[in-house]
Amino acid sequence: MGAPYCFVCERNILRLGQPSHARWVGPNGKAYCSMHFVQRFGHDEKLVRLDGYEPPAKVKPPQAKQAGPRSQPRKQSEAVEA
């Protein structure tokens, strides 16, 4: 079973972008990501982990391209001819 999505994030996918994975069951029985859980129920509400939740596999961010010699600004000569 893959990680389920937060129903609030799925509903607002056009405004919020890619939906977040749901980790917590709210008092109303719906699955929420951490942000929407706290937004709806505050920090005092007891966190109940979603049954069968497995965090998604971590994906390494793409490596930044290394700057080549042409991408560095040229130093101007400070030598003064006499």
Backbone bond lengths (Angstrom), bond angles and torsions (degrees), N, CA, C in turn:
res aa  C-N    CA-C-N  psi(-1)  N-CA   C-N-CA  omega(-1)  CA-C   N-CA-C  phi
1 M - - - 1.450 - - 1.526 109.03 -
2 G 1.317 116.61 128.84 1.458 120.33 176.58 1.514 110.42 -79.27
3 A 1.285 115.66 169.10 1.462 120.39 179.20 1.529 109.58 -70.95
4 P 1.338 118.81 128.77 1.466 120.70 178.67 1.526 110.96 -73.69
5 Y 1.306 115.04 158.00 1.457 120.43 179.01 1.519 110.64 -93.63
6 C 1.311 115.12 152.15 1.463 122.62 173.64 1.529 107.16 -65.01
7 F 1.330 118.44 129.51 1.457 120.27 -175.82 1.526 111.97 -67.84
8 V 1.328 118.16 -27.62 1.466 120.95 177.61 1.527 109.67 -69.85
9 C 1.343 115.86 -43.09 1.467 120.23 178.61 1.527 110.91 -63.73
10 E 1.336 116.89 -41.04 1.467 120.37 179.81 1.522 110.83 -64.43
11 R 1.313 116.75 -40.67 1.464 121.32 -178.58 1.525 111.09 -65.35
12 N 1.330 117.27 -33.15 1.468 121.88 -177.47 1.522 112.81 -107.06
13 I 1.323 117.19 32.94 1.469 120.88 -173.78 1.528 112.28 -60.59
14 L 1.327 118.30 -33.91 1.463 119.83 -179.78 1.522 111.94 -69.52
15 R 1.332 116.56 -32.84 1.466 120.53 -178.98 1.524 112.14 -88.35
16 L 1.342 117.22 -38.96 1.468 121.31 -174.33 1.522 114.00 -94.79
17 G 1.321 118.02 -18.20 1.458 120.23 -176.39 1.521 110.81 91.61
18 Q 1.322 116.65 -157.11 1.465 122.49 -176.48 1.529 110.45 -54.54
19 P 1.343 117.94 130.39 1.473 119.23 -176.86 1.531 113.13 -68.78
20 S 1.321 114.93 149.46 1.463 121.55 178.82 1.522 110.08 -84.46
21 H 1.313 115.79 153.88 1.458 120.40 176.48 1.524 110.02 -76.38
22 A 1.327 116.38 139.42 1.461 122.26 179.87 1.520 109.53 -83.44
23 R 1.328 116.56 135.64 1.461 121.69 179.54 1.522 112.80 -120.70
24 W 1.333 117.07 -23.81 1.457 121.28 -168.86 1.527 111.46 -124.53
25 V 1.348 115.46 147.03 1.455 121.58 174.83 1.519 106.80 -98.15
26 G 1.318 115.87 123.71 1.464 120.71 178.77 1.524 111.05 -78.75
27 P 1.326 117.22 167.68 1.467 121.24 178.74 1.528 112.18 -59.79
28 N 1.337 116.92 -21.26 1.457 121.09 178.90 1.526 112.16 -88.07
29 G 1.367 118.20 1.24 1.452 122.42 176.77 1.521 114.80 88.09
30 K 1.332 118.48 -2.22 1.464 121.65 -179.86 1.525 110.29 -91.30
31 A 1.332 115.69 155.19 1.468 121.81 -178.36 1.528 109.91 -89.54
32 Y 1.336 116.32 134.91 1.461 122.66 -177.46 1.519 111.23 -130.96
33 C 1.337 116.42 149.51 1.457 120.62 166.94 1.533 106.40 -76.85
34 S 1.307 117.42 168.80 1.468 121.53 -176.76 1.527 111.91 -58.73
35 M 1.327 116.86 -43.46 1.469 120.93 -176.74 1.523 111.17 -62.15
36 H 1.327 117.88 -49.46 1.458 120.19 -177.25 1.530 112.13 -73.22
37 F 1.334 117.80 -28.67 1.463 120.02 176.35 1.523 109.84 -62.36
38 V 1.328 116.18 -50.50 1.469 120.63 -178.71 1.527 110.48 -66.61
39 Q 1.320 117.34 -37.80 1.462 121.04 179.71 1.530 110.76 -62.36
40 R 1.321 117.12 -40.76 1.466 120.88 -177.53 1.522 113.55 -80.11
41 F 1.337 117.01 -41.26 1.459 120.28 -168.84 1.522 114.30 -116.57
42 G 1.328 118.16 -4.81 1.454 121.29 178.54 1.523 112.82 80.40
43 H 1.325 115.19 177.41 1.467 121.29 -176.51 1.526 112.59 -81.69
44 D 1.332 117.88 -15.04 1.459 120.33 -176.55 1.524 113.50 -84.08
45 E 1.323 117.65 -14.71 1.463 120.97 -178.73 1.531 110.22 -70.95
46 K 1.327 116.40 138.04 1.463 121.78 -179.73 1.529 109.75 -67.27
47 L 1.339 116.17 134.19 1.460 121.27 178.38 1.523 109.52 -84.91
48 V 1.328 115.81 124.26 1.455 122.00 176.25 1.512 106.66 -116.58
49 R 1.342 115.86 114.34 1.468 120.76 -177.05 1.527 109.85 -65.94
50 L 1.310 115.48 140.90 1.451 122.79 177.32 1.527 109.44 -67.60
51 D 1.332 117.91 128.79 1.466 121.59 179.57 1.514 110.30 -61.53
52 G 1.318 116.18 133.92 1.456 121.30 176.93 1.514 114.07 77.30
53 Y 1.325 117.78 10.12 1.471 119.50 -179.97 1.517 110.01 -70.97
54 E 1.298 115.72 127.83 1.456 121.96 173.31 1.511 106.90 -125.88
55 P 1.319 118.16 125.58 1.459 118.96 -179.37 1.527 110.46 -60.09
56 P 1.333 116.88 144.38 1.463 119.39 178.48 1.523 110.84 -63.64
57 A 1.313 115.64 153.72 1.468 120.29 179.27 1.521 109.29 -61.30
58 K 1.325 115.60 138.32 1.466 119.76 179.74 1.517 109.27 -74.39
59 V 1.306 114.69 136.63 1.453 120.97 178.29 1.520 107.43 -113.35
60 K 1.339 115.67 128.26 1.457 118.96 179.40 1.531 109.55 -70.88
61 P 1.328 117.49 137.32 1.460 119.60 176.71 1.523 109.90 -67.33
62 P 1.327 117.06 152.11 1.462 118.64 179.55 1.522 110.94 -62.86
63 Q 1.342 115.84 143.00 1.457 120.44 179.79 1.518 109.59 -73.42
64 A 1.318 115.58 142.00 1.463 120.08 176.51 1.522 108.40 -71.95
65 K 1.309 115.20 143.61 1.462 119.00 178.91 1.510 109.43 -69.96
66 Q 1.312 115.85 139.22 1.458 120.83 179.37 1.522 108.64 -74.58
67 A 1.299 116.10 138.34 1.460 121.26 179.73 1.525 109.82 -71.44
68 G 1.305 115.71 129.74 1.453 120.83 178.01 1.524 110.00 -89.83
69 P 1.323 117.58 175.95 1.467 120.30 -177.65 1.533 112.78 -64.53
70 R 1.319 118.53 -26.05 1.467 120.44 -179.13 1.526 112.10 -77.93
71 S 1.322 117.39 -21.61 1.459 119.01 -177.06 1.527 112.79 -84.74
72 Q 1.332 117.59 -8.78 1.458 120.27 179.29 1.530 109.07 -89.90
73 P 1.331 118.06 140.47 1.459 119.73 179.56 1.531 110.74 -65.89
74 R 1.301 115.29 144.07 1.466 119.59 179.65 1.519 109.71 -77.26
75 K 1.326 115.59 142.45 1.460 120.52 176.84 1.531 107.84 -85.26
76 Q 1.300 114.55 134.55 1.457 118.18 178.07 1.514 109.27 -87.53
77 S 1.297 116.41 140.69 1.444 121.42 -177.28 1.534 109.31 -69.14
78 E 1.325 114.16 132.82 1.467 119.49 179.28 1.532 111.08 -99.21
79 A 1.313 116.13 3.95 1.462 118.80 -178.26 1.526 109.54 -71.78
80 V 1.301 114.33 134.77 1.476 120.37 179.65 1.513 107.01 -108.27
81 E 1.315 115.55 125.79 1.466 119.48 178.90 1.518 109.71 -80.86
82 A 1.320 115.80 136.73 1.469 120.45 -179.01 1.492 112.31 -93.10
